[in-house]
């Protein structure tokens, strides 16, 4: 009996163990993520949509990259980051690891998924076209990344750490991609209606994608104009011979969306000021011979100062340790003549009646406080009993003081705040605009530049130049002033005029009037136009290239700061003033009071450093990438296509 | 089984969002275990040898289900509803399921209550590994020998108890679910159009289980009527095939890849001495306990050609785990110094024309130290008299280095006490040499203003300045805890139905006795998810707390 019971017990145990192992047969199934999709369930257009959408930059990355890097280096704002040699590792790491590599990953996935579907013959009639659209957009993203960091891999996204290619190889590859992809687009394909929603730019209108592809190819070909002129010319002429992005309807633009998401406007954070930059201000003052009185309503005319007036002189409160030609003065009114687009982009300080006047930040009154002071002695207060601080009302004034470090003068000067300096208007700050990646004016300025180089292009230099200006004026609602503007021979503060046929250099100096801000005495000063030493030794301010790039800079404001940075790296144009060095700049010791009055390539930022994680986690790969850069991994190493010295 | 409900409400009025933000999530986790166990024992099977055994099987099942939604910026201020967003609420969903089947058993022998040996083994079959790698086995063995029994010790002799022990154990761990395949995901953009994406960590079908092997040897003895005891142990733990996400270049298509990483080792020893210096039941008692520990954490190997990976740090300061080195090496930029050993100025800091120190050429990084302490010592004392007791614990961490970003920040902004000397900020001359133009070095005579000096130190060569200037010895000694307790005299509780009552006051993190970080606590961490304790930067300070306890037993 005992034995039987014992055997039964053993049997029970064996039986239950057997039950155990029969439960193992669903192990494979339960380890498949129910939310994962396979290649038959995804579509090429989903990935294209993801890539283009994320590249609009949500507010986190837009603040760091679009504003603090590009607008700073492209001199469309007054920000002390790249211009004083400072790149922040966490912003660069975010951009590299989480943003641009994800946009590139998605567009590369679009292409591989398209290839897989074509191989399986599981295609719609538009699949091949979507692949070409993906190749064109990928070419843009690769150019964006290479223009920021330098060497990037051409053959990435294979699941292993890729080899980095030199900037030259990357550009040759992208140009080849654009040539092939634009040619391979089949313009006769008709899309089903719902497909258009998955392309926030052109709704998969293949003609427009082709025009954009050709114009992008022109931009990237022109990038090589100094370092590889033969290749540049060949690619440019080929691209310009096809259909190009030539009218405002064709502009590559994406609508912004309110809230906090990928489509939120890049300039909508209230704590970024979006100031008028000194670079842009020097380009616009006096340019085009259009008087402010023609542009502004009659009740503002009393604020307009006479011609040849340079402002109130405050030697102890405004730095002169910069080659900004407007340095040292406070302009206590509006300029007699200024590029009319200035008033469309930047509402006048203190002009709160203007609906476009921006009142950020909304949690304090800085934007509407126009009355501020310059300190004499100590700041006036009850305990020291001083009353000598100079109070200035900045309403209807127009200033863009230099960046850099102002030292003692900076601590005494309490004027420089949102309410006292011109800033971008609400139209750019409320997620109601359309972010432009490529506009028709750029096509025309590129053609004008090609024409003066003697390249074979469909328009004459002058026609292209004036067409570009016309399109920018139309965008800025200033077309009524176009004819005066285009024929003007007046010089701006950088020594350039508008008229194509007027290439006379400005005089050595101009006598300008000022008023001593401390005692009210009038005086005259000999204003000299700045020497842009990095362009033709600083002897040429008003040649055709100066004109084209000046107009291009103004037109690209505020959407294309990366392009203005790239143009300056390539040509040294337009004139970028040096930041002030009242106190040494720790990250840019090569600029000092001894050499601040001359420009040199070595004091302008050229790129972003690779993120520190790259060198710390992947030292072998990092060494290879730096080898492809052919220089040190610093902010000041010029890229292959840029001016080297 | 548990449920996590989370709700995040951000009210209006901050610069971050004018009308507020709202998000909501629910997470349910369920685990079911079914176990069958057989055990038995028999003593004196052969002579004084006894044996016991266990055998069992277990079915484990885990399931996790979650849903979350974010309304984003709200339309109507402070109305926290998911439909009140400026944009349509985004929705996320998560699901994971895992099953493990196991069989296990152990058999142990003991001889006369003096010598003990145990063997255990367990085999798991998990759903998260591929069929080829699904099953894994891990055994262990341990033994102990109470040698004091051989001497017939008596309770009032000077030597009461002695034991030596040794063990070798292995433990296996499986993966999380869904880490074998690379897949696509479908999503939605803010305009409600479809997007798709891929997973950002490269998964691998060929992953195997982790195996953690540990060996330990120990010795324990008690003397003088158990008033003095000594316990010493040596251990070595090797985590092999550890499941790590090794960083990849994101331009590979993935930010990291899952690997079984070679061999990460922790080796060390620990000694504890405990003494009842005075032992009187209702009189004065004093117990003291000292513990000394030293651990070395070493990376023996990782995988393939990966030579290191980064644990933490920022820009020009990195905390690394290098293969062949100790975990937590701190690397950063250094001062530029005279390198010619023959020169009389060898080792001096080189300053530039303005008299300010320079960073090493090319801003190269060098090894600045390691975060691991050389030893940890804890000393606790408890005093008791009748119903009162008082205790305090002092602990010391000796050695190890730390980069102090807080000190750097304070020095850069002029708020640190070191920037003021004798109540003044006079210009001074940096102790160093400068190049006289011909390649020779002469003693520096250029004066600098304190602001220029500290900002140069804090900004040159990277976002964190010349890192060498901000590395500190992390040695610190702290009075960790003081507590005082009172046991209520039972006669006052006679008719209350309460058996005993105890009141106590306990203070934690009472006093930092010594530290080198100018008031910053070396234990204030930069990131809770990081093991990079050698880097701190503007972390919130550690807190001091005071507790009042009442415990009643009924």
Contacts between the chains, C-beta under 8 A, distances in Angstrom:
chain1	res1	chain2	res2	distance
A	13	B	36	7.4
A	13	B	38	6.7
A	16	B	36	5.7
A	16	B	57	7.1
A	17	B	57	5.7
A	17	B	103	7.1
A	20	B	57	5.5
A	20	B	59	6.2
A	20	B	101	5.6
A	20	B	103	7.7
A	21	B	101	6.9
A	21	B	125	7.9
A	23	B	59	6.3
A	23	B	99	7.4
A	23	B	101	6.5
A	24	B	99	7.9
A	24	B	101	5.8
A	24	B	125	5.7
A	24	B	127	8.0
A	26	B	99	8.0
A	26	B	127	7.9
A	27	B	99	6.4
A	27	B	125	7.5
A	27	B	126	7.7
A	27	B	127	3.8
A	27	B	131	7.8
A	27	B	134	6.9
A	28	B	127	7.8
A	28	B	131	6.9
A	30	B	97	4.8
A	30	B	98	7.4
A	30	B	99	6.5
A	30	B	127	5.3
A	30	B	177	7.7
A	31	B	98	7.8
A	31	B	127	5.1
A	31	B	128	5.8
A	31	B	177	5.9
A	31	B	178	6.5
A	31	B	180	6.6
A	32	B	178	7.4
A	32	B	181	7.4
A	33	B	95	7.5
A	33	B	177	7.5
A	33	B	178	4.2
A	33	B	181	7.9
A	33	B	183	6.5
A	34	B	95	5.8
A	35	B	93	6.4
A	35	B	95	6.7
A	35	B	185	6.7
A	36	B	178	7.5
A	36	B	181	7.4
A	36	B	183	3.5
A	36	B	184	6.7
A	36	B	185	6.6
A	37	B	183	6.8
A	37	B	184	4.5
A	37	B	185	6.5
A	37	B	186	5.4
A	37	B	196	7.2
A	38	B	183	7.2
A	38	B	184	6.9
A	39	B	184	7.0
A	41	B	184	7.4
A	41	B	186	7.5
A	42	B	184	4.7
A	42	B	186	6.8
A	42	B	196	4.7
A	43	B	194	7.8
A	43	B	196	7.4
A	45	B	194	8.0
A	46	B	186	6.9
A	46	B	194	4.9
A	46	B	195	5.5
A	46	B	196	3.6
A	47	B	195	7.5
A	47	B	196	5.2
A	47	B	197	7.6
A	49	B	189	6.4
A	49	B	193	5.7
A	49	B	194	6.8
A	49	B	195	5.2
A	50	B	187	7.2
A	50	B	189	7.1
A	50	B	195	3.6
A	50	B	196	6.0
A	50	B	197	5.8
A	53	B	189	4.8
A	53	B	190	7.7
A	53	B	191	7.9
A	53	B	195	6.6
A	86	B	463	7.8
A	88	B	315	7.8
A	88	B	463	6.1
A	89	B	314	5.7
A	89	B	315	3.5
A	89	B	316	7.9
A	89	B	462	7.7
A	89	B	463	5.3
A	90	B	314	6.7
A	90	B	315	7.9
A	96	B	250	6.8
A	97	B	250	5.0
A	97	B	255	6.2
A	98	B	250	7.9
A	101	B	250	3.6
A	101	B	251	5.5
A	101	B	255	7.8
A	102	B	197	7.8
A	102	B	200	7.9
A	102	B	250	7.6
A	104	B	251	6.9
A	105	B	198	6.6
A	105	B	250	7.5
A	105	B	253	5.5
A	106	B	196	7.7
A	106	B	197	6.2
A	106	B	198	7.8
A	108	B	253	7.1
A	109	B	184	7.8
A	109	B	196	7.7
A	109	B	197	7.8
A	109	B	198	5.7
A	109	B	253	8.0
A	152	B	251	6.7
A	153	B	249	7.9
A	153	B	251	5.3
A	156	B	249	7.7
A	156	B	251	4.0
A	156	B	252	6.1
A	156	B	253	6.9
A	157	B	251	7.0
A	157	B	252	6.7
A	157	B	253	4.1
A	158	B	252	6.9
A	158	B	253	6.9
A	159	B	182	8.0
A	159	B	202	6.0
A	159	B	252	6.1
A	159	B	253	5.7
A	159	B	254	6.7
A	160	B	248	7.9
A	160	B	252	5.7
A	161	B	248	5.9
A	161	B	249	4.7
A	161	B	252	5.4
A	162	B	249	6.4
A	162	B	251	5.7
A	162	B	252	5.8
A	197	B	191	7.6
A	197	B	193	5.1
A	198	B	193	5.4
A	198	B	194	6.7
A	200	B	191	7.0
A	200	B	193	7.8
A	257	B	87	7.0
A	257	B	190	5.4
A	257	B	191	6.7
A	258	B	73	7.6
A	258	B	86	5.3
A	258	B	87	7.4
A	259	B	72	5.1
A	259	B	73	4.7
A	259	B	85	7.1
A	259	B	86	4.2
A	259	B	87	4.2
A	259	B	190	7.0
A	260	B	17	7.3
A	260	B	21	7.8
A	260	B	72	5.7
A	260	B	73	5.5
A	261	B	72	6.9
A	261	B	87	6.1
A	261	B	190	3.9
A	262	B	189	6.8
A	262	B	190	6.2
A	263	B	189	7.8
A	263	B	190	5.3
A	263	B	191	7.0
A	270	B	15	6.2
A	271	B	15	6.2
A	361	B	15	6.4
A	362	B	18	6.9
A	363	B	15	5.6
A	583	B	451	8.0
A	583	B	452	7.3
A	584	B	354	6.5
A	584	B	356	7.7
A	584	B	452	6.5
A	584	B	456	7.5
A	586	B	455	5.7
A	586	B	456	5.4
A	586	B	458	7.7
A	586	B	459	3.5
A	586	B	460	5.3
A	587	B	459	5.9
A	587	B	460	7.4
A	589	B	352	7.2
A	589	B	460	8.0
A	612	B	310	7.9
A	612	B	313	7.2
A	612	B	314	7.0
A	612	B	315	5.1
A	612	B	316	7.0
A	612	B	318	6.4
A	613	B	247	6.7
A	613	B	310	5.9
A	614	B	249	7.1
A	616	B	308	7.2
A	616	B	309	7.6
A	616	B	310	3.9
A	616	B	313	7.3
A	616	B	318	4.5
A	616	B	320	6.2
A	616	B	331	7.8
A	617	B	246	7.9
A	617	B	247	4.1
A	617	B	308	7.3
A	617	B	309	5.1
A	617	B	310	5.1
A	618	B	247	6.9
A	618	B	248	7.7
A	618	B	249	5.9
A	619	B	307	6.5
A	619	B	308	6.9
A	620	B	305	6.7
A	620	B	307	7.6
A	621	B	249	5.9
A	632	B	362	6.4
A	634	B	363	7.7
